[in-house]
């Protein structure tokens, strides 16, 4: 004799629904984690690309640094248009900037009050000041919490916070730039100053 087909009991239904809920929850959590990981990777990739672009641009410009005699500004010692401070760097080089004509330009790398790393360029090195009207501003990085430049003489091991130091002339052999951007330390940028030309 064949009995009536038996249905699911309430306990079995509750157990099945509980297992299904756990599977759905695990799947949704996994998808959210994957999406968040993907977003983080894209942000990190963009940050690394930006860092490489900024460091490459600064390195290229400093490697093309040229010595220009200059005696009009008492703030730039030694008769050479170069000022190296711990928080500011001024030099002359060709300006590889789209829309800017060739020739030597004065350049200033510093951090402004808005915590931006700013490169300013101006064609007339004999004009005073770096205000809005005197120079072209390019923001290289935002959220810069630390910016430090140090200098090293030929044959020396110690880094100096300013250049030139008393009793030293000429140009530093190495320039080191350290940055902290968006709470992350960027790798040190060390540029060897070689092949200088007199302007």
MARZALO-228925 format. One line per 2 residues: number of its first residue (from 1); for each residue x, y, z of N, C-alpha, C. Coordinates in steps of 0.2 Angstrom, whole numbers. Last residue first. Layout:
<nodes>
NUM) X,Y,Z,X,Y,Z,X,Y,Z; ...
</nodes>
This chain:
<nodes>
199) 375,398,-91,370,402,-95,373,409,-96; 385,384,-91,384,391,-89,379,394,-94
197) 379,368,-87,381,372,-92,380,379,-90; 382,352,-80,380,359,-79,383,363,-85
195) 383,338,-78,383,341,-85,380,348,-85; 373,334,-64,379,333,-68,378,337,-74
193) 366,330,-49,367,336,-54,373,336,-57; 356,317,-46,362,319,-47,363,325,-52
191) 342,316,-35,344,318,-42,352,320,-42; 331,306,-27,338,308,-27,340,309,-34
189) 317,304,-18,319,306,-25,326,309,-24; 310,291,-8,315,297,-9,317,298,-16
187) 293,287,-11,300,285,-11,305,291,-12; 281,295,0,284,293,-7,291,291,-6
185) 271,289,13,278,292,11,279,290,4; 254,295,15,259,290,12,266,293,11
183) 245,305,17,247,301,23,252,295,21; 245,312,5,239,308,7,241,303,13
181) 262,311,5,256,313,1,250,309,3; 277,317,9,272,313,12,265,316,9
179) 294,317,2,287,319,2,282,314,5; 310,323,-1,306,318,2,299,321,3
177) 323,324,-12,317,327,-11,313,321,-7; 340,329,-14,335,324,-11,329,327,-9
175) 353,332,-25,347,335,-22,343,329,-20; 371,332,-27,365,328,-26,359,332,-23
173) 380,342,-28,381,336,-32,374,332,-32; 376,360,-28,377,353,-25,377,348,-30
171) 388,372,-36,381,368,-35,382,362,-31; 397,385,-29,395,381,-35,389,378,-33
169) 404,385,-12,402,388,-18,399,383,-23; 405,387,5,404,382,-1,402,386,-7
167) 405,395,16,412,393,13,411,388,7; 390,390,22,395,395,22,402,392,20
165) 380,381,9,382,383,16,388,388,16; 369,387,-4,375,384,-1,376,385,6
163) 357,376,4,363,377,-1,363,383,-4; 352,367,18,352,373,14,358,372,10
161) 353,355,25,346,357,24,346,364,20; 363,342,19,363,348,22,356,351,20
159) 370,325,22,365,330,18,364,336,22; 386,318,21,381,321,25,376,326,20
157) 396,315,12,391,310,14,385,313,17; 405,322,-2,402,322,5,397,317,6
155) 408,323,-15,413,319,-11,410,319,-3; 399,337,-18,403,332,-21,408,329,-16
153) 386,340,-6,391,342,-10,395,336,-13; 368,339,-5,375,335,-4,380,338,-8
151) 353,343,2,358,344,-3,364,341,0; 335,342,4,341,342,6,346,341,1
149) 318,346,7,323,346,2,330,346,5; 302,340,10,308,342,13,313,341,7
147) 286,340,15,290,342,10,296,344,12; 270,333,21,277,334,22,281,335,16
145) 257,333,16,258,334,23,266,335,25; 248,336,3,255,335,5,257,337,12
143) 236,337,-4,237,333,3,244,331,4; 241,335,-21,237,338,-16,239,334,-9
141) 254,339,-34,251,335,-29,247,338,-24; 256,349,-43,259,343,-44,256,337,-40
139) 250,363,-50,249,359,-45,251,352,-46; 258,377,-57,256,370,-59,256,366,-52
137) 257,394,-62,257,389,-57,255,382,-59; 268,406,-69,263,401,-70,263,395,-65
135) 271,422,-62,273,415,-64,267,411,-65; 266,435,-59,273,434,-61,275,427,-63
133) 253,434,-54,254,437,-60,261,436,-63; 255,427,-42,250,424,-47,252,427,-54
131) 272,429,-37,265,429,-36,261,427,-42; 286,429,-34,283,423,-37,275,423,-37
129) 299,441,-36,292,438,-33,290,433,-38; 306,451,-49,306,449,-42,299,446,-41
127) 314,446,-64,309,449,-61,308,447,-54; 324,439,-70,326,445,-66,321,449,-63
125) 319,428,-77,322,427,-70,324,433,-66; 305,427,-85,310,432,-84,313,431,-77
123) 297,416,-85,302,417,-91,307,422,-89; 293,405,-72,292,411,-75,298,412,-80
121) 284,393,-63,289,394,-68,287,401,-71; 281,382,-49,280,389,-52,285,390,-57
119) 273,369,-43,279,371,-47,277,377,-50; 268,363,-27,267,368,-33,273,369,-36
117) 259,353,-17,265,353,-20,265,357,-27; 248,359,-5,249,357,-12,256,358,-14
115) 243,365,7,246,358,7,246,355,0; 239,378,6,234,373,5,236,366,5
113) 251,385,6,247,385,12,241,380,12; 262,375,-4,259,381,-2,255,380,4
111) 279,370,-6,272,368,-4,268,374,-1; 289,371,-21,287,372,-14,280,369,-12
109) 300,376,-34,296,370,-31,295,371,-23; 302,386,-47,302,386,-40,297,380,-38
107) 312,391,-61,307,386,-58,308,387,-50; 314,401,-75,315,400,-68,310,396,-65
105) 319,394,-91,314,397,-87,316,396,-79; 327,395,-107,327,394,-100,322,398,-96
103) 317,388,-121,322,393,-118,322,391,-110; 300,387,-128,307,385,-126,311,390,-122
101) 284,391,-122,289,391,-127,296,389,-124; 271,381,-117,276,385,-115,282,385,-120
99) 262,370,-121,260,377,-122,265,383,-120; 268,359,-109,264,360,-115,262,367,-115
97) 285,360,-103,278,361,-101,274,363,-108; 299,360,-100,295,355,-104,288,355,-102
95) 309,373,-100,302,371,-97,299,366,-101; 326,372,-95,321,372,-100,315,370,-97
93) 330,380,-79,330,374,-84,326,375,-89; 335,385,-63,334,387,-70,335,381,-74
91) 328,385,-46,333,384,-51,331,386,-58; 324,383,-30,323,388,-35,329,386,-40
89) 314,376,-17,320,375,-22,319,379,-28; 310,374,0,309,377,-6,316,376,-10
87) 313,369,12,306,369,11,305,372,4; 327,371,14,324,364,16,317,363,14
85) 333,378,-1,331,378,6,328,372,8; 343,384,-13,341,378,-10,340,378,-3
83) 343,393,-27,342,394,-20,339,387,-18; 352,400,-41,350,394,-38,349,395,-30
81) 360,408,-51,353,408,-50,351,401,-47; 374,414,-43,371,409,-47,364,409,-45
79) 380,422,-33,380,425,-40,377,420,-45; 380,419,-20,385,416,-24,385,418,-31
77) 362,419,-15,369,420,-14,373,417,-20; 348,427,-17,351,421,-20,358,422,-20
75) 344,438,-10,342,432,-7,345,426,-11; 348,449,-18,353,447,-13,350,441,-9
73) 348,449,-35,344,447,-30,348,445,-24; 357,451,-46,352,456,-44,349,455,-38
71) 366,442,-51,368,446,-45,363,451,-43; 369,427,-59,364,432,-57,366,435,-51
69) 372,415,-71,375,420,-67,369,425,-65; 365,399,-71,365,406,-74,367,411,-69
67) 367,382,-75,370,388,-71,369,394,-74; 353,371,-77,359,375,-80,361,381,-75
65) 345,356,-76,347,362,-72,353,365,-76; 341,344,-80,343,349,-85,344,355,-82
63) 338,337,-69,344,334,-73,346,339,-78; 327,344,-65,333,345,-61,339,342,-65
61) 317,339,-75,319,346,-74,325,347,-71; 317,325,-72,319,327,-78,321,335,-78
59) 313,325,-58,319,323,-60,322,325,-67; 300,331,-60,304,334,-56,311,332,-58
57) 294,320,-69,294,327,-71,300,331,-67; 295,309,-60,299,309,-67,299,316,-69
55) 287,313,-49,294,312,-48,298,312,-55; 275,313,-56,277,319,-53,285,319,-52
53) 273,300,-61,273,306,-66,276,312,-63; 274,293,-49,279,292,-54,279,298,-59
51) 262,298,-43,269,298,-40,274,298,-45; 252,293,-52,253,300,-51,260,302,-48
49) 254,279,-51,255,283,-57,256,290,-57; 250,278,-37,257,276,-40,259,279,-46
47) 237,282,-38,242,286,-34,249,284,-36; 231,273,-46,231,280,-48,236,284,-44
45) 233,261,-38,236,262,-45,237,269,-47; 225,264,-27,232,264,-26,236,264,-33
43) 213,264,-34,215,270,-31,223,270,-30; 212,251,-38,212,256,-43,215,263,-40
41) 212,245,-26,218,243,-30,218,249,-36; 200,249,-21,206,251,-17,212,250,-22
39) 191,243,-30,191,251,-29,198,253,-26; 194,230,-27,195,232,-34,196,240,-33
37) 189,229,-14,196,228,-15,198,231,-22; 176,232,-15,180,237,-11,187,236,-13
35) 172,221,-23,171,227,-26,176,233,-22; 175,211,-13,178,211,-20,178,218,-23
33) 166,214,-3,173,214,-2,177,214,-8; 154,212,-10,156,219,-8,163,219,-6
31) 155,198,-13,155,203,-18,156,210,-16; 155,193,0,161,192,-4,161,197,-10
29) 142,197,5,148,200,8,154,199,4; 134,190,-4,134,197,-5,140,200,-1
27) 138,177,0,139,179,-7,139,186,-8; 134,176,13,141,175,12,143,178,5
25) 120,178,11,124,183,15,131,183,13; 117,167,4,116,173,1,120,178,5
23) 120,157,14,123,157,8,123,164,4; 111,161,25,118,161,26,122,161,19
21) 99,158,18,101,165,20,108,166,21; 100,144,17,100,149,11,101,156,12
19) 100,141,30,105,139,26,106,143,20; 87,145,33,93,148,37,99,147,33
17) 79,138,25,79,145,24,85,148,28; 81,125,31,83,126,24,83,134,22
15) 76,127,44,83,125,43,85,127,36; 62,129,41,66,134,44,74,133,43
13) 59,117,35,58,123,31,63,129,34; 61,108,45,65,107,39,65,114,35
11) 51,113,54,58,113,56,62,113,50; 39,110,47,41,117,48,48,118,50
9) 42,97,34,40,100,41,42,107,42; 36,94,18,42,97,23,39,99,29
7) 26,80,15,28,86,14,34,88,19; 24,63,9,25,67,15,28,74,13
5) 12,56,-1,18,59,0,19,64,5; 3,42,7,3,49,5,10,52,5
3) 8,25,3,6,30,8,6,37,4; 3,11,-5,7,17,-5,4,22,-1
1) 4,-6,0,0,0,0,4,6,0
</nodes>
